Amino acid sequence: MLRTNLKHILSEEEFKNVIEQNENVMICCGRMGPMCIPVYGIMEEIEGEYKHVAFRDLEFDAPHSHVITNLPECRNFYGIPFTVYFKNGKVVKATSSIQTMEQVTDILNKNFGKE
């Protein structure tokens, strides 16, 4: 399990529930490594500002991580984390590798708006 303060996705069923029950979802699929930890930190920091977005993490090496890693939008990704943004159950954006606060908030604002 990832050592973050985010809610964790621990099964394929939980993944399906999260994207079906929330209009806006950001999932970061990674490890506790130098490219992933900053993205988790950004998510933890802004979670309170974006109450209309469900922020989740998913362990890259978990058996159910295929729900993210096998997405067509992630097909050409090589660096982790894989960060995927869902709106109404559909992928609206996917990124790989480290992201800055500005990059993450730009994606959130463009795809989900800011409340």
N, CA, C and O atoms as CSV, one atom per row, in Angstrom:
chain,resi,resn,atom,element,x,y,z
A,1,MET,N,N,0.851,-1.185,0.000
A,1,MET,CA,C,0.000,0.000,0.000
A,1,MET,C,C,0.893,1.242,0.000
A,1,MET,O,O,1.946,1.270,0.636
A,2,LEU,N,N,0.455,2.243,-0.711
A,2,LEU,CA,C,1.201,3.491,-0.782
A,2,LEU,C,C,1.066,4.252,0.541
A,2,LEU,O,O,0.005,4.253,1.165
A,3,ARG,N,N,2.145,4.890,0.949
A,3,ARG,CA,C,2.145,5.659,2.191
A,3,ARG,C,C,1.829,7.127,1.886
A,3,ARG,O,O,2.700,7.996,1.927
A,4,THR,N,N,0.565,7.366,1.582
A,4,THR,CA,C,0.092,8.725,1.330
A,4,THR,C,C,-1.132,8.968,2.203
A,4,THR,O,O,-1.657,8.043,2.824
A,5,ASN,N,N,-1.575,10.203,2.246
A,5,ASN,CA,C,-2.806,10.538,2.953
A,5,ASN,C,C,-4.014,10.539,2.024
A,5,ASN,O,O,-5.100,10.970,2.412
A,6,LEU,N,N,-3.827,10.060,0.813
A,6,LEU,CA,C,-4.917,9.963,-0.150
A,6,LEU,C,C,-5.708,8.680,0.104
A,6,LEU,O,O,-5.215,7.755,0.749
A,7,LYS,N,N,-6.924,8.634,-0.405
A,7,LYS,CA,C,-7.677,7.385,-0.380
A,7,LYS,C,C,-7.073,6.467,-1.427
A,7,LYS,O,O,-6.739,6.894,-2.532
A,8,HIS,N,N,-6.937,5.193,-1.061
A,8,HIS,CA,C,-6.300,4.214,-1.934
A,8,HIS,C,C,-7.339,3.394,-2.692
A,8,HIS,O,O,-8.402,3.073,-2.161
A,9,ILE,N,N,-7.024,3.067,-3.919
A,9,ILE,CA,C,-7.837,2.120,-4.683
A,9,ILE,C,C,-7.180,0.756,-4.515
A,9,ILE,O,O,-6.050,0.539,-4.953
A,10,LEU,N,N,-7.903,-0.162,-3.875
A,10,LEU,CA,C,-7.323,-1.442,-3.496
A,10,LEU,C,C,-7.868,-2.630,-4.286
A,10,LEU,O,O,-7.498,-3.775,-4.026
A,11,SER,N,N,-8.746,-2.357,-5.249
A,11,SER,CA,C,-9.281,-3.450,-6.064
A,11,SER,C,C,-9.852,-2.889,-7.364
A,11,SER,O,O,-10.092,-1.688,-7.487
A,12,GLU,N,N,-10.060,-3.767,-8.313
A,12,GLU,CA,C,-10.684,-3.370,-9.574
A,12,GLU,C,C,-12.113,-2.894,-9.330
A,12,GLU,O,O,-12.565,-1.938,-9.959
A,13,GLU,N,N,-12.820,-3.552,-8.424
A,13,GLU,CA,C,-14.191,-3.158,-8.097
A,13,GLU,C,C,-14.220,-1.751,-7.488
A,13,GLU,O,O,-15.100,-0.950,-7.803
A,14,GLU,N,N,-13.266,-1.464,-6.628
A,14,GLU,CA,C,-13.207,-0.134,-6.028
A,14,GLU,C,C,-12.920,0.929,-7.087
A,14,GLU,O,O,-13.492,2.018,-7.037
A,15,PHE,N,N,-12.052,0.629,-8.036
A,15,PHE,CA,C,-11.777,1.542,-9.143
A,15,PHE,C,C,-13.070,1.860,-9.896
A,15,PHE,O,O,-13.382,3.024,-10.149
A,16,LYS,N,N,-13.818,0.811,-10.250
A,16,LYS,CA,C,-15.064,1.007,-10.985
A,16,LYS,C,C,-16.041,1.864,-10.187
A,16,LYS,O,O,-16.693,2.750,-10.740
A,17,ASN,N,N,-16.138,1.601,-8.903
A,17,ASN,CA,C,-17.042,2.376,-8.055
A,17,ASN,C,C,-16.650,3.849,-8.004
A,17,ASN,O,O,-17.511,4.726,-8.069
A,18,VAL,N,N,-15.371,4.115,-7.888
A,18,VAL,CA,C,-14.900,5.505,-7.788
A,18,VAL,C,C,-15.246,6.283,-9.051
A,18,VAL,O,O,-15.743,7.406,-8.968
A,19,ILE,N,N,-14.988,5.701,-10.218
A,19,ILE,CA,C,-15.255,6.475,-11.442
A,19,ILE,C,C,-16.734,6.512,-11.793
A,19,ILE,O,O,-17.176,7.412,-12.508
A,20,GLU,N,N,-17.506,5.550,-11.302
A,20,GLU,CA,C,-18.956,5.573,-11.546
A,20,GLU,C,C,-19.688,6.513,-10.590
A,20,GLU,O,O,-20.697,7.109,-10.966
A,21,GLN,N,N,-19.193,6.652,-9.363
A,21,GLN,CA,C,-19.897,7.410,-8.331
A,21,GLN,C,C,-19.424,8.855,-8.203
A,21,GLN,O,O,-19.995,9.621,-7.427
A,22,ASN,N,N,-18.399,9.236,-8.945
A,22,ASN,CA,C,-17.865,10.595,-8.876
A,22,ASN,C,C,-17.769,11.168,-10.280
A,22,ASN,O,O,-17.270,10.511,-11.193
A,23,GLU,N,N,-18.244,12.387,-10.449
A,23,GLU,CA,C,-18.190,13.026,-11.766
A,23,GLU,C,C,-16.755,13.285,-12.191
A,23,GLU,O,O,-16.402,13.057,-13.348
A,24,ASN,N,N,-15.915,13.763,-11.259
A,24,ASN,CA,C,-14.535,14.144,-11.549
A,24,ASN,C,C,-13.582,13.334,-10.669
A,24,ASN,O,O,-13.714,13.314,-9.446
A,25,VAL,N,N,-12.619,12.666,-11.314
A,25,VAL,CA,C,-11.697,11.801,-10.578
A,25,VAL,C,C,-10.283,12.000,-11.113
A,25,VAL,O,O,-10.063,12.076,-12.322
A,26,MET,N,N,-9.329,12.084,-10.182
A,26,MET,CA,C,-7.903,12.098,-10.523
A,26,MET,C,C,-7.270,10.912,-9.811
A,26,MET,O,O,-7.342,10.806,-8.586
A,27,ILE,N,N,-6.645,10.013,-10.586
A,27,ILE,CA,C,-5.985,8.841,-10.017
A,27,ILE,C,C,-4.512,8.878,-10.395
A,27,ILE,O,O,-4.161,9.017,-11.566
A,28,CYS,N,N,-3.661,8.754,-9.392
A,28,CYS,CA,C,-2.217,8.694,-9.608
A,28,CYS,C,C,-1.772,7.260,-9.314
A,28,CYS,O,O,-1.890,6.783,-8.185
A,29,CYS,N,N,-1.263,6.586,-10.333
A,29,CYS,CA,C,-0.831,5.195,-10.236
A,29,CYS,C,C,0.695,5.178,-10.253
A,29,CYS,O,O,1.319,5.454,-11.278
A,30,GLY,N,N,1.288,4.850,-9.106
A,30,GLY,CA,C,2.738,4.887,-9.031
A,30,GLY,C,C,3.293,4.100,-7.866
A,30,GLY,O,O,2.653,3.194,-7.332
A,31,ARG,N,N,4.503,4.474,-7.488
A,31,ARG,CA,C,5.222,3.872,-6.365
A,31,ARG,C,C,5.630,4.997,-5.416
A,31,ARG,O,O,5.308,6.161,-5.653
A,32,MET,N,N,6.326,4.653,-4.364
A,32,MET,CA,C,6.835,5.668,-3.445
A,32,MET,C,C,8.243,6.063,-3.901
A,32,MET,O,O,9.216,5.879,-3.171
A,33,GLY,N,N,8.335,6.600,-5.101
A,33,GLY,CA,C,9.612,6.969,-5.688
A,33,GLY,C,C,9.702,8.456,-5.960
A,33,GLY,O,O,8.731,9.185,-5.758
A,34,PRO,N,N,10.864,8.916,-6.420
A,34,PRO,CA,C,11.125,10.349,-6.581
A,34,PRO,C,C,10.277,11.053,-7.629
A,34,PRO,O,O,10.129,12.273,-7.563
A,35,MET,N,N,9.719,10.339,-8.584
A,35,MET,CA,C,8.864,10.966,-9.588
A,35,MET,C,C,7.402,10.968,-9.155
A,35,MET,O,O,6.610,11.784,-9.626
A,36,CYS,N,N,7.052,10.065,-8.267
A,36,CYS,CA,C,5.661,9.896,-7.836
A,36,CYS,C,C,5.323,10.714,-6.595
A,36,CYS,O,O,4.258,11.329,-6.532
A,37,ILE,N,N,6.206,10.728,-5.617
A,37,ILE,CA,C,5.927,11.389,-4.337
A,37,ILE,C,C,5.508,12.847,-4.516
A,37,ILE,O,O,4.566,13.282,-3.853
A,38,PRO,N,N,6.174,13.633,-5.395
A,38,PRO,CA,C,5.722,15.019,-5.571
A,38,PRO,C,C,4.276,15.125,-6.078
A,38,PRO,O,O,3.559,16.047,-5.689
A,39,VAL,N,N,3.844,14.203,-6.932
A,39,VAL,CA,C,2.474,14.250,-7.450
A,39,VAL,C,C,1.491,13.928,-6.330
A,39,VAL,O,O,0.458,14.586,-6.204
A,40,TYR,N,N,1.805,12.916,-5.511
A,40,TYR,CA,C,0.943,12.626,-4.358
A,40,TYR,C,C,0.848,13.847,-3.453
A,40,TYR,O,O,-0.230,14.187,-2.964
A,41,GLY,N,N,1.987,14.504,-3.233
A,41,GLY,CA,C,2.010,15.693,-2.366
A,41,GLY,C,C,1.124,16.808,-2.903
A,41,GLY,O,O,0.412,17.463,-2.143
A,42,ILE,N,N,1.169,17.020,-4.201
A,42,ILE,CA,C,0.321,18.040,-4.831
A,42,ILE,C,C,-1.144,17.679,-4.626
A,42,ILE,O,O,-1.956,18.531,-4.265
A,43,MET,N,N,-1.475,16.426,-4.855
A,43,MET,CA,C,-2.855,15.984,-4.693
A,43,MET,C,C,-3.329,16.200,-3.252
A,43,MET,O,O,-4.437,16.685,-3.025
A,44,GLU,N,N,-2.494,15.843,-2.292
A,44,GLU,CA,C,-2.846,16.032,-0.879
A,44,GLU,C,C,-3.036,17.507,-0.563
A,44,GLU,O,O,-3.944,17.879,0.180
A,45,GLU,N,N,-2.176,18.344,-1.130
A,45,GLU,CA,C,-2.219,19.780,-0.854
A,45,GLU,C,C,-3.471,20.458,-1.417
A,45,GLU,O,O,-4.027,21.351,-0.777
A,46,ILE,N,N,-3.911,20.051,-2.587
A,46,ILE,CA,C,-5.030,20.743,-3.242
A,46,ILE,C,C,-6.381,20.056,-3.052
A,46,ILE,O,O,-7.409,20.583,-3.476
A,47,GLU,N,N,-6.385,18.899,-2.425
A,47,GLU,CA,C,-7.637,18.146,-2.263
A,47,GLU,C,C,-8.735,18.995,-1.622
A,47,GLU,O,O,-9.899,18.890,-2.007
A,48,GLY,N,N,-8.381,19.824,-0.659
A,48,GLY,CA,C,-9.359,20.676,0.004
A,48,GLY,C,C,-9.903,21.790,-0.871
A,48,GLY,O,O,-11.022,22.256,-0.655
A,49,GLU,N,N,-9.125,22.223,-1.859
A,49,GLU,CA,C,-9.551,23.284,-2.775
A,49,GLU,C,C,-10.449,22.759,-3.890
A,49,GLU,O,O,-11.242,23.511,-4.456
A,50,TYR,N,N,-10.330,21.501,-4.199
A,50,TYR,CA,C,-11.074,20.880,-5.292
A,50,TYR,C,C,-11.996,19.806,-4.712
A,50,TYR,O,O,-11.820,18.615,-4.969
A,51,LYS,N,N,-12.962,20.238,-3.940
A,51,LYS,CA,C,-13.873,19.308,-3.271
A,51,LYS,C,C,-14.760,18.551,-4.263
A,51,LYS,O,O,-15.338,17.519,-3.924
A,52,HIS,N,N,-14.860,19.068,-5.481
A,52,HIS,CA,C,-15.669,18.408,-6.511
A,52,HIS,C,C,-14.881,17.366,-7.306
A,52,HIS,O,O,-15.371,16.842,-8.306
A,53,VAL,N,N,-13.657,17.067,-6.858
A,53,VAL,CA,C,-12.814,16.068,-7.504
A,53,VAL,C,C,-12.467,14.987,-6.478
A,53,VAL,O,O,-12.093,15.297,-5.347
A,54,ALA,N,N,-12.590,13.731,-6.871
A,54,ALA,CA,C,-12.173,12.608,-6.030
A,54,ALA,C,C,-10.711,12.307,-6.352
A,54,ALA,O,O,-10.383,11.923,-7.475
A,55,PHE,N,N,-9.838,12.483,-5.368
A,55,PHE,CA,C,-8.411,12.217,-5.534
A,55,PHE,C,C,-8.108,10.833,-4.969
A,55,PHE,O,O,-8.466,10.530,-3.831
A,56,ARG,N,N,-7.449,9.995,-5.764
A,56,ARG,CA,C,-7.121,8.639,-5.334
A,56,ARG,C,C,-5.718,8.275,-5.799
A,56,ARG,O,O,-5.198,8.824,-6.771
A,57,ASP,N,N,-5.118,7.325,-5.072
A,57,ASP,CA,C,-3.866,6.741,-5.551
A,57,ASP,C,C,-4.081,5.251,-5.773
A,57,ASP,O,O,-5.030,4.659,-5.260
A,58,LEU,N,N,-3.191,4.669,-6.537
A,58,LEU,CA,C,-3.254,3.248,-6.864
A,58,LEU,C,C,-1.819,2.766,-7.008
A,58,LEU,O,O,-1.024,3.371,-7.727
A,59,GLU,N,N,-1.492,1.692,-6.334
A,59,GLU,CA,C,-0.129,1.169,-6.365
A,59,GLU,C,C,0.177,0.539,-7.722
A,59,GLU,O,O,-0.545,-0.345,-8.183
A,60,PHE,N,N,1.249,1.001,-8.351
A,60,PHE,CA,C,1.612,0.574,-9.703
A,60,PHE,C,C,1.835,-0.935,-9.784
A,60,PHE,O,O,1.526,-1.547,-10.806
A,61,ASP,N,N,2.364,-1.540,-8.729
A,61,ASP,CA,C,2.698,-2.956,-8.751
A,61,ASP,C,C,1.565,-3.863,-8.260
A,61,ASP,O,O,1.742,-5.080,-8.190
A,62,ALA,N,N,0.419,-3.299,-7.923
A,62,ALA,CA,C,-0.723,-4.103,-7.484
A,62,ALA,C,C,-1.322,-4.845,-8.683
A,62,ALA,O,O,-1.285,-4.343,-9.806
A,63,PRO,N,N,-1.866,-6.027,-8.445
A,63,PRO,CA,C,-2.445,-6.793,-9.559
A,63,PRO,C,C,-3.543,-6.041,-10.315
A,63,PRO,O,O,-3.702,-6.232,-11.521
A,64,HIS,N,N,-4.292,-5.199,-9.629
A,64,HIS,CA,C,-5.401,-4.489,-10.270
A,64,HIS,C,C,-4.976,-3.181,-10.947
A,64,HIS,O,O,-5.825,-2.458,-11.468
A,65,SER,N,N,-3.673,-2.867,-10.948
A,65,SER,CA,C,-3.214,-1.617,-11.578
A,65,SER,C,C,-3.451,-1.607,-13.083
A,65,SER,O,O,-3.369,-0.557,-13.720
A,66,HIS,N,N,-3.742,-2.764,-13.647
A,66,HIS,CA,C,-4.014,-2.838,-15.086
A,66,HIS,C,C,-5.191,-1.945,-15.490
A,66,HIS,O,O,-5.307,-1.574,-16.658
A,67,VAL,N,N,-6.066,-1.597,-14.541
A,67,VAL,CA,C,-7.198,-0.722,-14.874
A,67,VAL,C,C,-6.712,0.648,-15.338
A,67,VAL,O,O,-7.419,1.350,-16.061
A,68,ILE,N,N,-5.515,1.023,-14.927
A,68,ILE,CA,C,-4.886,2.274,-15.373
A,68,ILE,C,C,-3.836,1.986,-16.440
A,68,ILE,O,O,-3.850,2.599,-17.507
A,69,THR,N,N,-2.932,1.061,-16.158
A,69,THR,CA,C,-1.784,0.859,-17.052
A,69,THR,C,C,-2.169,0.331,-18.428
A,69,THR,O,O,-1.419,0.515,-19.387
A,70,ASN,N,N,-3.312,-0.315,-18.544
A,70,ASN,CA,C,-3.742,-0.842,-19.845
A,70,ASN,C,C,-4.684,0.088,-20.603
A,70,ASN,O,O,-5.176,-0.275,-21.671
A,71,LEU,N,N,-4.939,1.265,-20.076
A,71,LEU,CA,C,-5.784,2.219,-20.794
A,71,LEU,C,C,-5.105,2.631,-22.107
A,71,LEU,O,O,-3.885,2.789,-22.137
A,72,PRO,N,N,-5.864,2.806,-23.179
A,72,PRO,CA,C,-5.263,3.255,-24.451
A,72,PRO,C,C,-4.496,4.574,-24.285
A,72,PRO,O,O,-3.474,4.787,-24.938
A,73,GLU,N,N,-4.986,5.443,-23.420
A,73,GLU,CA,C,-4.342,6.750,-23.208
A,73,GLU,C,C,-2.972,6.612,-22.541
A,73,GLU,O,O,-2.174,7.548,-22.577
A,74,CYS,N,N,-2.693,5.460,-21.936
A,74,CYS,CA,C,-1.413,5.228,-21.251
A,74,CYS,C,C,-0.492,4.310,-22.054
A,74,CYS,O,O,0.591,3.957,-21.588
A,75,ARG,N,N,-0.907,3.933,-23.226
A,75,ARG,CA,C,-0.195,2.940,-24.032
A,75,ARG,C,C,1.280,3.287,-24.242
A,75,ARG,O,O,2.129,2.398,-24.173
A,76,ASN,N,N,1.599,4.538,-24.492
A,76,ASN,CA,C,2.981,4.921,-24.803
A,76,ASN,C,C,3.725,5.524,-23.619
A,76,ASN,O,O,4.771,6.149,-23.801
A,77,PHE,N,N,3.206,5.348,-22.415
A,77,PHE,CA,C,3.864,5.889,-21.224
A,77,PHE,C,C,5.009,4.968,-20.793
A,77,PHE,O,O,4.895,3.744,-20.844
A,78,TYR,N,N,6.111,5.586,-20.369
A,78,TYR,CA,C,7.250,4.826,-19.878
A,78,TYR,C,C,7.622,5.224,-18.461
A,78,TYR,O,O,8.142,4.403,-17.705
A,79,GLY,N,N,7.363,6.476,-18.089
A,79,GLY,CA,C,7.717,6.946,-16.755
A,79,GLY,C,C,6.521,6.961,-15.831
A,79,GLY,O,O,5.417,7.323,-16.236
A,80,ILE,N,N,6.742,6.566,-14.586
A,80,ILE,CA,C,5.662,6.632,-13.611
A,80,ILE,C,C,5.824,7.894,-12.781
A,80,ILE,O,O,6.929,8.422,-12.658
A,81,PRO,N,N,4.738,8.374,-12.217
A,81,PRO,CA,C,3.414,7.775,-12.155
A,81,PRO,C,C,2.608,8.013,-13.425
A,81,PRO,O,O,2.879,8.932,-14.199
A,82,PHE,N,N,1.619,7.164,-13.612
A,82,PHE,CA,C,0.598,7.382,-14.629
A,82,PHE,C,C,-0.530,8.116,-13.902
A,82,PHE,O,O,-1.096,7.579,-12.950
A,83,THR,N,N,-0.859,9.314,-14.329
A,83,THR,CA,C,-1.924,10.086,-13.689
A,83,THR,C,C,-3.054,10.251,-14.703
A,83,THR,O,O,-2.855,10.762,-15.806
A,84,VAL,N,N,-4.235,9.809,-14.304
A,84,VAL,CA,C,-5.360,9.793,-15.224
A,84,VAL,C,C,-6.522,10.575,-14.611
A,84,VAL,O,O,-6.851,10.425,-13.434
A,85,TYR,N,N,-7.125,11.406,-15.443
A,85,TYR,CA,C,-8.238,12.262,-15.040
A,85,TYR,C,C,-9.499,11.764,-15.747
A,85,TYR,O,O,-9.527,11.640,-16.971
A,86,PHE,N,N,-10.541,11.481,-14.963
A,86,PHE,CA,C,-11.799,10.968,-15.499
A,86,PHE,C,C,-12.914,11.978,-15.262
A,86,PHE,O,O,-12.996,12.575,-14.189
A,87,LYS,N,N,-13.766,12.170,-16.255
A,87,LYS,CA,C,-14.985,12.970,-16.111
A,87,LYS,C,C,-16.139,12.099,-16.575
A,87,LYS,O,O,-16.149,11.614,-17.706
A,88,ASN,N,N,-17.108,11.906,-15.696
A,88,ASN,CA,C,-18.264,11.053,-16.001
A,88,ASN,C,C,-17.834,9.681,-16.518
A,88,ASN,O,O,-18.431,9.144,-17.451
A,89,GLY,N,N,-16.794,9.123,-15.905
A,89,GLY,CA,C,-16.329,7.778,-16.235
A,89,GLY,C,C,-15.450,7.672,-17.458
A,89,GLY,O,O,-14.997,6.577,-17.791
A,90,LYS,N,N,-15.192,8.777,-18.138
A,90,LYS,CA,C,-14.374,8.771,-19.354
A,90,LYS,C,C,-13.051,9.490,-19.099
A,90,LYS,O,O,-13.005,10.478,-18.367
A,91,VAL,N,N,-11.981,8.990,-19.708
A,91,VAL,CA,C,-10.679,9.635,-19.587
A,91,VAL,C,C,-10.701,10.948,-20.355
A,91,VAL,O,O,-11.033,10.974,-21.541
A,92,VAL,N,N,-10.345,12.045,-19.673
A,92,VAL,CA,C,-10.252,13.341,-20.353
A,92,VAL,C,C,-8.806,13.798,-20.492
A,92,VAL,O,O,-8.502,14.679,-21.297
A,93,LYS,N,N,-7.905,13.191,-19.694
A,93,LYS,CA,C,-6.487,13.556,-19.775
A,93,LYS,C,C,-5.692,12.473,-19.063
A,93,LYS,O,O,-6.151,11.905,-18.072
A,94,ALA,N,N,-4.500,12.190,-19.571
A,94,ALA,CA,C,-3.587,11.255,-18.920
A,94,ALA,C,C,-2.169,11.780,-19.092
A,94,ALA,O,O,-1.793,12.241,-20.170
A,95,THR,N,N,-1.389,11.706,-18.026
A,95,THR,CA,C,-0.004,12.163,-18.064
A,95,THR,C,C,0.885,11.095,-17.439
A,95,THR,O,O,0.416,10.223,-16.708
A,96,SER,N,N,2.166,11.183,-17.739
A,96,SER,CA,C,3.119,10.287,-17.086
A,96,SER,C,C,4.288,11.106,-16.573
A,96,SER,O,O,4.580,12.196,-17.064
A,97,SER,N,N,4.942,10.548,-15.575
A,97,SER,CA,C,6.113,11.134,-14.948
A,97,SER,C,C,5.716,12.271,-14.007
A,97,SER,O,O,4.532,12.510,-13.767
A,98,ILE,N,N,6.687,12.939,-13.500
A,98,ILE,CA,C,6.477,13.990,-12.505
A,98,ILE,C,C,5.693,15.152,-13.109
A,98,ILE,O,O,5.838,15.461,-14.292
A,99,GLN,N,N,4.877,15.780,-12.306
A,99,GLN,CA,C,4.108,16.950,-12.714
A,99,GLN,C,C,4.311,18.045,-11.668
A,99,GLN,O,O,4.546,17.757,-10.494
A,100,THR,N,N,4.220,19.279,-12.095
A,100,THR,CA,C,4.294,20.408,-11.172
A,100,THR,C,C,2.894,20.774,-10.704
A,100,THR,O,O,1.899,20.331,-11.276
A,101,MET,N,N,2.832,21.581,-9.666
A,101,MET,CA,C,1.550,22.080,-9.177
A,101,MET,C,C,0.803,22.786,-10.300
A,101,MET,O,O,-0.396,22.571,-10.479
A,102,GLU,N,N,1.500,23.625,-11.056
A,102,GLU,CA,C,0.869,24.372,-12.145
A,102,GLU,C,C,0.300,23.441,-13.208
A,102,GLU,O,O,-0.808,23.665,-13.696
A,103,GLN,N,N,1.042,22.403,-13.571
A,103,GLN,CA,C,0.553,21.461,-14.579
A,103,GLN,C,C,-0.712,20.747,-14.100
A,103,GLN,O,O,-1.679,20.613,-14.850
A,104,VAL,N,N,-0.694,20.291,-12.848
A,104,VAL,CA,C,-1.850,19.568,-12.298
A,104,VAL,C,C,-3.063,20.487,-12.209
A,104,VAL,O,O,-4.155,20.112,-12.635
A,105,THR,N,N,-2.881,21.683,-11.659
A,105,THR,CA,C,-4.030,22.580,-11.499
A,105,THR,C,C,-4.550,23.065,-12.850
A,105,THR,O,O,-5.752,23.287,-12.997
A,106,ASP,N,N,-3.680,23.233,-13.832
A,106,ASP,CA,C,-4.144,23.596,-15.182
A,106,ASP,C,C,-5.053,22.508,-15.752
A,106,ASP,O,O,-6.097,22.809,-16.331
A,107,ILE,N,N,-4.660,21.257,-15.590
A,107,ILE,CA,C,-5.480,20.143,-16.084
A,107,ILE,C,C,-6.807,20.097,-15.333
A,107,ILE,O,O,-7.864,19.949,-15.946
A,108,LEU,N,N,-6.755,20.221,-14.015
A,108,LEU,CA,C,-7.983,20.192,-13.217
A,108,LEU,C,C,-8.925,21.323,-13.616
A,108,LEU,O,O,-10.116,21.099,-13.831
A,109,ASN,N,N,-8.389,22.530,-13.712
A,109,ASN,CA,C,-9.226,23.684,-14.047
A,109,ASN,C,C,-9.827,23.572,-15.447
A,109,ASN,O,O,-10.993,23.907,-15.654
A,110,LYS,N,N,-9.039,23.105,-16.397
A,110,LYS,CA,C,-9.517,22.987,-17.771
A,110,LYS,C,C,-10.605,21.927,-17.893
A,110,LYS,O,O,-11.598,22.143,-18.589
A,111,ASN,N,N,-10.436,20.787,-17.229
A,111,ASN,CA,C,-11.345,19.660,-17.401
A,111,ASN,C,C,-12.480,19.595,-16.382
A,111,ASN,O,O,-13.548,19.060,-16.679
A,112,PHE,N,N,-12.259,20.133,-15.186
A,112,PHE,CA,C,-13.254,20.020,-14.128
A,112,PHE,C,C,-13.724,21.351,-13.599
A,112,PHE,O,O,-14.696,21.397,-12.844
A,113,GLY,N,N,-13.071,22.439,-13.967
A,113,GLY,CA,C,-13.402,23.753,-13.419
A,113,GLY,C,C,-12.904,23.861,-11.999
A,113,GLY,O,O,-12.445,22.879,-11.416
A,114,LYS,N,N,-12.995,25.050,-11.441
A,114,LYS,CA,C,-12.584,25.253,-10.052
A,114,LYS,C,C,-13.769,25.809,-9.300
A,114,LYS,O,O,-14.375,26.792,-9.726
A,115,GLU,N,N,-14.106,25.184,-8.178
A,115,GLU,CA,C,-15.234,25.651,-7.379
A,115,GLU,C,C,-14.775,26.661,-6.353
A,115,GLU,O,O,-15.588,27.171,-5.582
